[in-house]
C-alpha cells in the first residue's frame, strides 16, 4: 500500500508539470488568434503566479482542515477545469480569467505534496518526484505540437485537460489508500496553524526564504534568457542557441534522476553544496573570455545539472531544520517566495539587457548563486538534523 501511495504521488507530480510548458509552446499561434502582442503572455503568467502565491500562503490552513489527499484531488481538478477553460476561450480576457483557478490549483498541490513527501519519504523520492515534474513539462509540448499539426491549439489544451481529469478520477477513487499512513493524518490534525507571521519569526526562516527566492530567480532567468545570451553575446545561430537552451532544462531533469541515487548517502546539506559547486563551475565556463562558444554551451548544460539537487534538497530538509509542526507553513511561504523570484527577476534582467548589455547574464546569475548559498547555509545549524529510517518501505521521518 505504501508503494501504491508513492506511485499516486508520482502521478500527481506529473500532473503538476503538465500545464507548465503548454502556454509557451502554443503562444506563437495563440497570440495571433487573439490579436494581441507576443508580450501579453507575460500578463497571463503573472496572473497564474499571483494565484499560485496566494494558494501557497493559504496551504497550511487548507491542508489542516481537509488533509493532503483532498487538497491534492481538488487542486488537480481545478487545474483541469482551468485548462479546459483555456481551450474554450475566444478572447484574451477569458484566458486571464481562467488563469486565476489555474494558479490557485497549482500552488495548493505543490505545497501540500512537497510537505507530505518531506515528512514521510526519503530524500531520493523528493529528488525523483521533481524529476517526474520535469517529465510532465516535457510531455505537454509534444501534445501541443501534435494538436497544432493535426487540428488547433484548443485541442492541445483540451487533451491535457482530459489527462488531468483522468488523474483526478484515479486520485479520487484511491483516496482510501492515503489512510495507510495514519501517522500523517494525525500530524495534520494535531499541528496548530502558526500562520505566516509565526513562520517568519522562526530563526533561520527569513534566510531560507531569501535563499529559495535566489535559487528560483537564477533558474527562471536562465530558462528565459540563455538562448538570447548565446545569440547576442556569443554570436551563434538562433536555432543552435534554442537547442542548447533546452538542454539546460533537460540537465535539470536528468540531474534530479541521478541525484536520487546518491542523495541518501550524502544528505540534503551536502547535495545543496554539491549542486552549488557544479553551478559555479558552469557559470565560470560561461564567463570564460574565449572566442569559442563551446565553453558557454557546455556551461549551460552543467548549470542545469547543478540546479538539479538544490530545489528538492531545500524542501526535504525543511522539517528537519525547523520541526515537523512548522514545515507546512514554512514550505508554503517558501513556495510563495519561489514564485516571486521566478516571476519578477527574469524581467529585471530583461531591463538590464535592454539598457546595458545581454553579456551580463552570467554575472547576474552568479550574484544569485552566491546569495542562495550563504542564505541556505544559515538554515543548517550544526547537528540539527537527525534522520531515522523506519521499517515502512524506506520512509524517512525527521526528529528536530
WOFEN-V8645 format. One line per field, one symbol per residue. burial: I if it has 16 or more other ideal C-beta (glycine too) atoms within 10 Angstrom, else O. A space follows every 10 residues. Layout:
burial: ???
This chain:
burial: OOOOIIOIII IIIIIIIIII IIIIIIIOOI IOOIOIOOOI IOOIIIIIII IIIIIIIIII OIIIOIIIII IIIIIIIIII IIIIIIIOIO OIOOIIOIII IIIIIIIIII IIIIIIIIII IIIIIIIIII IIIIIIIIII IOIIOOIIOO OOIIIIIIII IOIIIOIIOO IOOIOOIIOO IOOIOOIIOO IOOIOOOOIO OIOIIIOIII IIIIIIIIII IIIIIIIIII IIIIOIOOOO IOOIIIIIIO IIIIIIIOII OOIIOIIIIO IIIIIIOIII OIIOIIIOOO OOIOIIIOII IIIIIIIIII IIIIIIIIII IIIIOIIIII IIIIIIIIII IIIOIIOOII OIIOOOOIOO IIOIIIOIIO IIIOIIOOII OOOOIOOOOO OOOOIIIIOO
